Amino acid sequence: MADGTWQAFKAQGNSAYTAGNTAGAVEAYTKALGCDDLPAGDRATILCNRAQCYLKLNENANAVEDCTSCLTINATNVKALFRRCATRAHPSGWRRAVWRPTS
C-alpha cells in the first residue's frame, strides 16, 4: 500500500478516528474519496465512515449528504440508514426520523 492511494488514506482515516482525531479522519477520508481508482463499494464504506465523523463533530448536514451518497451506491447499507436517521432525531421528532429514513 503506497502513500497516496485510497487504501492508505482510508487506513489513515481509520487510525485517526480510533485515536480520537475525528477532524483528521475526515481529512483522510476526503483524500481517499478524491482518488480516481476508488471502487464503488469502497466509496460507499468511506462515505459512511466520514458520515460518522461528521456526526461526532455535530456537522449533521455533511453527515446527511454522505449518508445519502452512500445509499445511492448501496441502498441497503444499514449503517448509512441509521446514521442518516440519527441526524434527524431530536427529542420531539424521533418518530419522524424513524418512519421517514429515506426522505
N, CA, C and O atoms as CSV, one atom per row, in Angstrom:
chain,resi,resn,atom,element,x,y,z
A,1,MET,N,N,0.839,-1.176,0.000
A,1,MET,CA,C,0.000,0.000,0.000
A,1,MET,C,C,0.889,1.246,0.000
A,1,MET,O,O,1.502,1.563,1.020
A,2,ALA,N,N,0.966,1.933,-1.095
A,2,ALA,CA,C,1.813,3.111,-1.220
A,2,ALA,C,C,1.094,4.340,-0.699
A,2,ALA,O,O,-0.134,4.414,-0.737
A,3,ASP,N,N,1.871,5.315,-0.207
A,3,ASP,CA,C,1.267,6.579,0.209
A,3,ASP,C,C,0.577,7.217,-0.981
A,3,ASP,O,O,1.080,7.160,-2.103
A,4,GLY,N,N,-0.575,7.824,-0.736
A,4,GLY,CA,C,-1.294,8.479,-1.805
A,4,GLY,C,C,-2.370,7.615,-2.433
A,4,GLY,O,O,-3.116,8.092,-3.288
A,5,THR,N,N,-2.469,6.364,-2.033
A,5,THR,CA,C,-3.528,5.514,-2.565
A,5,THR,C,C,-4.761,5.647,-1.677
A,5,THR,O,O,-4.672,6.055,-0.519
A,6,TRP,N,N,-5.896,5.298,-2.238
A,6,TRP,CA,C,-7.110,5.391,-1.438
A,6,TRP,C,C,-7.040,4.462,-0.225
A,6,TRP,O,O,-7.581,4.778,0.835
A,7,GLN,N,N,-6.374,3.315,-0.383
A,7,GLN,CA,C,-6.244,2.391,0.737
A,7,GLN,C,C,-5.447,3.017,1.880
A,7,GLN,O,O,-5.796,2.863,3.050
A,8,ALA,N,N,-4.379,3.721,1.528
A,8,ALA,CA,C,-3.561,4.370,2.550
A,8,ALA,C,C,-4.348,5.473,3.250
A,8,ALA,O,O,-4.270,5.612,4.470
A,9,PHE,N,N,-5.106,6.258,2.481
A,9,PHE,CA,C,-5.907,7.325,3.083
A,9,PHE,C,C,-7.004,6.744,3.969
A,9,PHE,O,O,-7.291,7.286,5.037
A,10,LYS,N,N,-7.617,5.649,3.534
A,10,LYS,CA,C,-8.646,5.005,4.354
A,10,LYS,C,C,-8.037,4.510,5.664
A,10,LYS,O,O,-8.616,4.701,6.734
A,11,ALA,N,N,-6.876,3.879,5.575
A,11,ALA,CA,C,-6.200,3.380,6.779
A,11,ALA,C,C,-5.837,4.534,7.715
A,11,ALA,O,O,-5.964,4.410,8.933
A,12,GLN,N,N,-5.384,5.656,7.145
A,12,GLN,CA,C,-5.071,6.837,7.964
A,12,GLN,C,C,-6.326,7.353,8.656
A,12,GLN,O,O,-6.294,7.724,9.830
A,13,GLY,N,N,-7.431,7.373,7.918
A,13,GLY,CA,C,-8.691,7.819,8.498
A,13,GLY,C,C,-9.137,6.909,9.634
A,13,GLY,O,O,-9.558,7.381,10.690
A,14,ASN,N,N,-9.042,5.607,9.411
A,14,ASN,CA,C,-9.424,4.653,10.453
A,14,ASN,C,C,-8.559,4.829,11.700
A,14,ASN,O,O,-9.070,4.812,12.820
A,15,SER,N,N,-7.253,4.999,11.506
A,15,SER,CA,C,-6.337,5.187,12.640
A,15,SER,C,C,-6.630,6.491,13.375
A,15,SER,O,O,-6.645,6.529,14.606
A,16,ALA,N,N,-6.861,7.546,12.620
A,16,ALA,CA,C,-7.162,8.840,13.236
A,16,ALA,C,C,-8.452,8.768,14.052
A,16,ALA,O,O,-8.516,9.273,15.173
A,17,TYR,N,N,-9.472,8.138,13.484
A,17,TYR,CA,C,-10.748,8.021,14.193
A,17,TYR,C,C,-10.574,7.225,15.490
A,17,TYR,O,O,-11.080,7.621,16.540
A,18,THR,N,N,-9.863,6.113,15.411
A,18,THR,CA,C,-9.625,5.273,16.583
A,18,THR,C,C,-8.865,6.042,17.663
A,18,THR,O,O,-9.095,5.840,18.856
A,19,ALA,N,N,-7.961,6.920,17.239
A,19,ALA,CA,C,-7.165,7.714,18.176
A,19,ALA,C,C,-7.923,8.936,18.707
A,19,ALA,O,O,-7.404,9.675,19.543
A,20,GLY,N,N,-9.144,9.143,18.221
A,20,GLY,CA,C,-9.926,10.278,18.683
A,20,GLY,C,C,-9.721,11.549,17.894
A,20,GLY,O,O,-10.220,12.607,18.276
A,21,ASN,N,N,-8.987,11.457,16.792
A,21,ASN,CA,C,-8.732,12.610,15.933
A,21,ASN,C,C,-9.773,12.630,14.814
A,21,ASN,O,O,-9.483,12.271,13.673
A,22,THR,N,N,-10.971,13.048,15.155
A,22,THR,CA,C,-12.085,12.987,14.213
A,22,THR,C,C,-11.866,13.901,13.021
A,22,THR,O,O,-12.150,13.511,11.888
A,23,ALA,N,N,-11.368,15.105,13.251
A,23,ALA,CA,C,-11.117,16.030,12.139
A,23,ALA,C,C,-10.049,15.466,11.199
A,23,ALA,O,O,-10.155,15.609,9.981
A,24,GLY,N,N,-9.032,14.831,11.758
A,24,GLY,CA,C,-8.008,14.202,10.939
A,24,GLY,C,C,-8.562,13.044,10.121
A,24,GLY,O,O,-8.141,12.815,8.987
A,25,ALA,N,N,-9.507,12.319,10.702
A,25,ALA,CA,C,-10.149,11.222,9.977
A,25,ALA,C,C,-10.948,11.762,8.800
A,25,ALA,O,O,-10.911,11.193,7.709
A,26,VAL,N,N,-11.669,12.856,9.015
A,26,VAL,CA,C,-12.429,13.468,7.921
A,26,VAL,C,C,-11.490,13.851,6.783
A,26,VAL,O,O,-11.783,13.605,5.613
A,27,GLU,N,N,-10.372,14.449,7.133
A,27,GLU,CA,C,-9.400,14.866,6.116
A,27,GLU,C,C,-8.874,13.668,5.320
A,27,GLU,O,O,-8.787,13.724,4.094
A,28,ALA,N,N,-8.530,12.603,6.013
A,28,ALA,CA,C,-8.002,11.409,5.334
A,28,ALA,C,C,-9.074,10.750,4.465
A,28,ALA,O,O,-8.794,10.354,3.333
A,29,TYR,N,N,-10.288,10.630,4.981
A,29,TYR,CA,C,-11.368,10.034,4.193
A,29,TYR,C,C,-11.682,10.884,2.965
A,29,TYR,O,O,-11.994,10.352,1.900
A,30,THR,N,N,-11.600,12.184,3.115
A,30,THR,CA,C,-11.846,13.078,1.978
A,30,THR,C,C,-10.796,12.862,0.897
A,30,THR,O,O,-11.118,12.856,-0.291
A,31,LYS,N,N,-9.552,12.686,1.299
A,31,LYS,CA,C,-8.490,12.397,0.333
A,31,LYS,C,C,-8.745,11.069,-0.369
A,31,LYS,O,O,-8.554,10.957,-1.580
A,32,ALA,N,N,-9.175,10.068,0.384
A,32,ALA,CA,C,-9.475,8.760,-0.223
A,32,ALA,C,C,-10.584,8.892,-1.257
A,32,ALA,O,O,-10.513,8.290,-2.329
A,33,LEU,N,N,-11.601,9.674,-0.941
A,33,LEU,CA,C,-12.722,9.853,-1.868
A,33,LEU,C,C,-12.309,10.587,-3.141
A,33,LEU,O,O,-12.998,10.498,-4.158
A,34,GLY,N,N,-11.204,11.303,-3.093
A,34,GLY,CA,C,-10.710,12.020,-4.258
A,34,GLY,C,C,-9.881,11.168,-5.209
A,34,GLY,O,O,-9.485,11.636,-6.276
A,35,CYS,N,N,-9.619,9.933,-4.835
A,35,CYS,CA,C,-8.818,9.048,-5.680
A,35,CYS,C,C,-9.666,8.475,-6.815
A,35,CYS,O,O,-10.777,7.995,-6.590
A,36,ASP,N,N,-9.136,8.531,-8.026
A,36,ASP,CA,C,-9.870,8.092,-9.208
A,36,ASP,C,C,-10.114,6.584,-9.255
A,36,ASP,O,O,-11.095,6.132,-9.846
A,37,ASP,N,N,-9.234,5.811,-8.640
A,37,ASP,CA,C,-9.353,4.354,-8.737
A,37,ASP,C,C,-10.144,3.728,-7.590
A,37,ASP,O,O,-10.070,2.516,-7.386
A,38,LEU,N,N,-10.883,4.513,-6.854
A,38,LEU,CA,C,-11.663,4.020,-5.718
A,38,LEU,C,C,-12.890,3.246,-6.204
A,38,LEU,O,O,-13.756,3.826,-6.859
A,39,PRO,N,N,-12.983,1.942,-5.896
A,39,PRO,CA,C,-14.148,1.157,-6.311
A,39,PRO,C,C,-15.424,1.631,-5.604
A,39,PRO,O,O,-15.364,2.163,-4.495
A,40,ALA,N,N,-16.559,1.438,-6.244
A,40,ALA,CA,C,-17.835,1.934,-5.721
A,40,ALA,C,C,-18.146,1.398,-4.326
A,40,ALA,O,O,-18.585,2.153,-3.458
A,41,GLY,N,N,-17.927,0.130,-4.107
A,41,GLY,CA,C,-18.222,-0.443,-2.794
A,41,GLY,C,C,-17.395,0.186,-1.692
A,41,GLY,O,O,-17.896,0.444,-0.597
A,42,ASP,N,N,-16.136,0.431,-1.982
A,42,ASP,CA,C,-15.267,1.078,-1.004
A,42,ASP,C,C,-15.622,2.550,-0.842
A,42,ASP,O,O,-15.492,3.104,0.250
A,43,ARG,N,N,-16.069,3.184,-1.917
A,43,ARG,CA,C,-16.530,4.575,-1.826
A,43,ARG,C,C,-17.694,4.667,-0.843
A,43,ARG,O,O,-17.746,5.587,-0.028
A,44,ALA,N,N,-18.622,3.721,-0.917
A,44,ALA,CA,C,-19.767,3.722,-0.008
A,44,ALA,C,C,-19.299,3.577,1.442
A,44,ALA,O,O,-19.798,4.269,2.330
A,45,THR,N,N,-18.351,2.687,1.679
A,45,THR,CA,C,-17.833,2.478,3.031
A,45,THR,C,C,-17.161,3.730,3.566
A,45,THR,O,O,-17.380,4.110,4.716
A,46,ILE,N,N,-16.352,4.367,2.746
A,46,ILE,CA,C,-15.634,5.558,3.196
A,46,ILE,C,C,-16.610,6.715,3.429
A,46,ILE,O,O,-16.445,7.482,4.378
A,47,LEU,N,N,-17.604,6.840,2.584
A,47,LEU,CA,C,-18.630,7.869,2.805
A,47,LEU,C,C,-19.338,7.637,4.140
A,47,LEU,O,O,-19.585,8.583,4.887
A,48,CYS,N,N,-19.657,6.396,4.432
A,48,CYS,CA,C,-20.324,6.067,5.683
A,48,CYS,C,C,-19.412,6.347,6.878
A,48,CYS,O,O,-19.874,6.841,7.906
A,49,ASN,N,N,-18.141,6.039,6.749
A,49,ASN,CA,C,-17.174,6.339,7.811
A,49,ASN,C,C,-17.070,7.836,8.051
A,49,ASN,O,O,-17.054,8.296,9.192
A,50,ARG,N,N,-16.999,8.595,6.953
A,50,ARG,CA,C,-16.889,10.047,7.102
A,50,ARG,C,C,-18.163,10.623,7.710
A,50,ARG,O,O,-18.110,11.582,8.479
A,51,ALA,N,N,-19.309,10.038,7.364
A,51,ALA,CA,C,-20.573,10.484,7.957
A,51,ALA,C,C,-20.543,10.328,9.476
A,51,ALA,O,O,-21.023,11.195,10.206
A,52,GLN,N,N,-19.975,9.212,9.948
A,52,GLN,CA,C,-19.860,9.016,11.398
A,52,GLN,C,C,-18.995,10.099,12.021
A,52,GLN,O,O,-19.297,10.594,13.107
A,53,CYS,N,N,-17.930,10.463,11.343
A,53,CYS,CA,C,-17.079,11.548,11.845
A,53,CYS,C,C,-17.857,12.855,11.922
A,53,CYS,O,O,-17.789,13.575,12.918
A,54,TYR,N,N,-18.595,13.148,10.860
A,54,TYR,CA,C,-19.394,14.369,10.856
A,54,TYR,C,C,-20.416,14.370,11.992
A,54,TYR,O,O,-20.669,15.414,12.593
A,55,LEU,N,N,-21.000,13.217,12.288
A,55,LEU,CA,C,-21.927,13.134,13.417
A,55,LEU,C,C,-21.230,13.512,14.713
A,55,LEU,O,O,-21.772,14.270,15.516
A,56,LYS,N,N,-20.030,12.984,14.917
A,56,LYS,CA,C,-19.281,13.298,16.140
A,56,LYS,C,C,-18.913,14.772,16.216
A,56,LYS,O,O,-18.789,15.332,17.305
A,57,LEU,N,N,-18.741,15.395,15.062
A,57,LEU,CA,C,-18.392,16.811,15.008
A,57,LEU,C,C,-19.628,17.719,14.981
A,57,LEU,O,O,-19.505,18.938,14.864
A,58,ASN,N,N,-20.811,17.119,15.089
A,58,ASN,CA,C,-22.088,17.852,15.028
A,58,ASN,C,C,-22.271,18.594,13.710
A,58,ASN,O,O,-22.874,19.667,13.674
A,59,GLU,N,N,-21.752,18.024,12.632
A,59,GLU,CA,C,-21.932,18.579,11.293
A,59,GLU,C,C,-22.972,17.723,10.574
A,59,GLU,O,O,-22.661,16.981,9.643
A,60,ASN,N,N,-24.218,17.852,11.036
A,60,ASN,CA,C,-25.281,16.966,10.571
A,60,ASN,C,C,-25.576,17.088,9.084
A,60,ASN,O,O,-25.865,16.083,8.433
A,61,ALA,N,N,-25.510,18.288,8.534
A,61,ALA,CA,C,-25.789,18.451,7.098
A,61,ALA,C,C,-24.779,17.669,6.268
A,61,ALA,O,O,-25.144,17.032,5.280
A,62,ASN,N,N,-23.521,17.713,6.663
A,62,ASN,CA,C,-22.495,16.944,5.948
A,62,ASN,C,C,-22.713,15.444,6.132
A,62,ASN,O,O,-22.509,14.668,5.199
A,63,ALA,N,N,-23.126,15.036,7.328
A,63,ALA,CA,C,-23.391,13.620,7.579
A,63,ALA,C,C,-24.543,13.123,6.704
A,63,ALA,O,O,-24.468,12.034,6.134
A,64,VAL,N,N,-25.606,13.920,6.598
A,64,VAL,CA,C,-26.744,13.531,5.759
A,64,VAL,C,C,-26.303,13.406,4.305
A,64,VAL,O,O,-26.683,12.458,3.619
A,65,GLU,N,N,-25.514,14.345,3.841
A,65,GLU,CA,C,-25.042,14.309,2.455
A,65,GLU,C,C,-24.233,13.045,2.176
A,65,GLU,O,O,-24.428,12.394,1.149
A,66,ASP,N,N,-23.320,12.697,3.095
A,66,ASP,CA,C,-22.507,11.493,2.902
A,66,ASP,C,C,-23.353,10.228,2.983
A,66,ASP,O,O,-23.150,9.298,2.203
A,67,CYS,N,N,-24.295,10.184,3.911
A,67,CYS,CA,C,-25.169,9.009,4.018
A,67,CYS,C,C,-26.005,8.847,2.759
A,67,CYS,O,O,-26.171,7.733,2.261
A,68,THR,N,N,-26.526,9.939,2.248
A,68,THR,CA,C,-27.335,9.881,1.030
A,68,THR,C,C,-26.492,9.410,-0.149
A,68,THR,O,O,-26.951,8.596,-0.951
A,69,SER,N,N,-25.275,9.910,-0.261
A,69,SER,CA,C,-24.379,9.462,-1.332
A,69,SER,C,C,-24.065,7.973,-1.187
A,69,SER,O,O,-24.041,7.240,-2.176
A,70,CYS,N,N,-23.827,7.534,0.036
A,70,CYS,CA,C,-23.570,6.119,0.294
A,70,CYS,C,C,-24.768,5.278,-0.125
A,70,CYS,O,O,-24.609,4.237,-0.761
A,71,LEU,N,N,-25.959,5.727,0.228
A,71,LEU,CA,C,-27.170,4.973,-0.091
A,71,LEU,C,C,-27.469,4.969,-1.585
A,71,LEU,O,O,-28.147,4.067,-2.077
A,72,THR,N,N,-26.977,5.951,-2.300
A,72,THR,CA,C,-27.108,5.956,-3.753
A,72,THR,C,C,-26.303,4.806,-4.356
A,72,THR,O,O,-26.704,4.211,-5.357
A,73,ILE,N,N,-25.177,4.505,-3.740
A,73,ILE,CA,C,-24.321,3.409,-4.198
A,73,ILE,C,C,-24.840,2.068,-3.682
A,73,ILE,O,O,-24.883,1.081,-4.417
A,74,ASN,N,N,-25.230,2.048,-2.410
A,74,ASN,CA,C,-25.675,0.805,-1.764
A,74,ASN,C,C,-26.910,1.112,-0.912
A,74,ASN,O,O,-26.795,1.513,0.246
A,75,ALA,N,N,-28.071,0.920,-1.494
A,75,ALA,CA,C,-29.336,1.285,-0.844
A,75,ALA,C,C,-29.649,0.467,0.397
A,75,ALA,O,O,-30.557,0.818,1.150
A,76,THR,N,N,-28.915,-0.616,0.626
A,76,THR,CA,C,-29.186,-1.460,1.796
A,76,THR,C,C,-28.148,-1.293,2.898
A,76,THR,O,O,-28.080,-2.124,3.804
A,77,ASN,N,N,-27.350,-0.252,2.841
A,77,ASN,CA,C,-26.333,-0.028,3.864
A,77,ASN,C,C,-27.023,0.432,5.149
A,77,ASN,O,O,-27.453,1.579,5.265
A,78,VAL,N,N,-27.116,-0.475,6.094
A,78,VAL,CA,C,-27.847,-0.216,7.333
A,78,VAL,C,C,-27.192,0.881,8.153
A,78,VAL,O,O,-27.886,1.695,8.761
A,79,LYS,N,N,-25.870,0.914,8.177
A,79,LYS,CA,C,-25.189,1.968,8.935
A,79,LYS,C,C,-25.520,3.341,8.376
A,79,LYS,O,O,-25.750,4.277,9.142
A,80,ALA,N,N,-25.547,3.480,7.061
A,80,ALA,CA,C,-25.878,4.772,6.455
A,80,ALA,C,C,-27.318,5.166,6.771
A,80,ALA,O,O,-27.596,6.330,7.059
A,81,LEU,N,N,-28.229,4.200,6.718
A,81,LEU,CA,C,-29.624,4.483,7.074
A,81,LEU,C,C,-29.732,4.931,8.525
A,81,LEU,O,O,-30.402,5.919,8.827
A,82,PHE,N,N,-29.076,4.209,9.416
A,82,PHE,CA,C,-29.108,4.546,10.835
A,82,PHE,C,C,-28.509,5.923,11.088
A,82,PHE,O,O,-29.080,6.732,11.820
A,83,ARG,N,N,-27.369,6.184,10.486
A,83,ARG,CA,C,-26.697,7.461,10.729
A,83,ARG,C,C,-27.501,8.631,10.173
A,83,ARG,O,O,-27.547,9.703,10.776
A,84,ARG,N,N,-28.132,8.421,9.026
A,84,ARG,CA,C,-28.961,9.491,8.479
A,84,ARG,C,C,-30.163,9.745,9.387
A,84,ARG,O,O,-30.556,10.892,9.599
A,85,CYS,N,N,-30.737,8.685,9.913
A,85,CYS,CA,C,-31.829,8.854,10.872
A,85,CYS,C,C,-31.344,9.574,12.122
A,85,CYS,O,O,-32.048,10.428,12.661
A,86,ALA,N,N,-30.150,9.234,12.581
A,86,ALA,CA,C,-29.609,9.851,13.790
A,86,ALA,C,C,-29.456,11.358,13.635
A,86,ALA,O,O,-29.611,12.099,14.606
A,87,THR,N,N,-29.154,11.816,12.428
A,87,THR,CA,C,-29.019,13.264,12.223
A,87,THR,C,C,-30.357,13.968,12.307
A,87,THR,O,O,-30.423,15.164,12.591
A,88,ARG,N,N,-31.415,13.231,12.062
A,88,ARG,CA,C,-32.750,13.827,12.057
A,88,ARG,C,C,-33.486,13.630,13.373
A,88,ARG,O,O,-34.552,14.208,13.587
A,89,ALA,N,N,-32.931,12.831,14.236
A,89,ALA,CA,C,-33.584,12.561,15.517
A,89,ALA,C,C,-33.361,13.743,16.456
A,89,ALA,O,O,-32.254,14.267,16.579
A,90,HIS,N,N,-34.412,14.132,17.094
A,90,HIS,CA,C,-34.340,15.137,18.145
A,90,HIS,C,C,-35.446,14.811,19.132
A,90,HIS,O,O,-36.346,14.040,18.800
A,91,PRO,N,N,-35.410,15.372,20.336
A,91,PRO,CA,C,-36.337,14.947,21.384
A,91,PRO,C,C,-37.808,14.933,20.972
A,91,PRO,O,O,-38.539,14.035,21.390
A,92,SER,N,N,-38.262,15.877,20.183
A,92,SER,CA,C,-39.683,15.927,19.847
A,92,SER,C,C,-40.008,15.274,18.509
A,92,SER,O,O,-41.180,15.170,18.148
A,93,GLY,N,N,-38.997,14.833,17.770
A,93,GLY,CA,C,-39.285,14.322,16.440
A,93,GLY,C,C,-38.662,12.995,16.096
A,93,GLY,O,O,-38.457,12.705,14.917
A,94,TRP,N,N,-38.349,12.169,17.093
A,94,TRP,CA,C,-37.683,10.908,16.796
A,94,TRP,C,C,-38.544,9.992,15.948
A,94,TRP,O,O,-38.014,9.239,15.132
A,95,ARG,N,N,-39.877,10.035,16.121
A,95,ARG,CA,C,-40.731,9.161,15.316
A,95,ARG,C,C,-40.614,9.515,13.836
A,95,ARG,O,O,-40.580,8.620,12.991
A,96,ARG,N,N,-40.554,10.778,13.517
A,96,ARG,CA,C,-40.399,11.203,12.120
A,96,ARG,C,C,-39.089,10.666,11.546
A,96,ARG,O,O,-39.044,10.237,10.393
A,97,ALA,N,N,-38.025,10.690,12.346
A,97,ALA,CA,C,-36.722,10.205,11.894
A,97,ALA,C,C,-36.765,8.702,11.619
A,97,ALA,O,O,-36.150,8.229,10.663
A,98,VAL,N,N,-37.476,7.965,12.439
A,98,VAL,CA,C,-37.552,6.523,12.263
A,98,VAL,C,C,-38.457,6.156,11.096
A,98,VAL,O,O,-38.128,5.270,10.307
A,99,TRP,N,N,-39.573,6.817,10.984
A,99,TRP,CA,C,-40.558,6.443,9.964
A,99,TRP,C,C,-40.261,7.019,8.600
A,99,TRP,O,O,-40.851,6.567,7.620
A,100,ARG,N,N,-39.384,7.983,8.486
A,100,ARG,CA,C,-39.084,8.591,7.189
A,100,ARG,C,C,-37.589,8.592,6.922
A,100,ARG,O,O,-37.019,9.655,6.673
A,101,PRO,N,N,-36.935,7.438,6.966
A,101,PRO,CA,C,-35.472,7.423,6.821
A,101,PRO,C,C,-34.982,7.745,5.416
A,101,PRO,O,O,-33.804,8.065,5.254
A,102,THR,N,N,-35.825,7.677,4.398
A,102,THR,CA,C,-35.335,7.913,3.044
A,102,THR,C,C,-35.759,9.247,2.490
A,102,THR,O,O,-35.458,9.547,1.335
A,103,SER,N,N,-36.439,10.050,3.255
A,103,SER,CA,C,-36.867,11.352,2.718
A,103,SER,C,C,-35.879,12.432,3.038
A,103,SER,O,O,-36.082,13.586,2.662
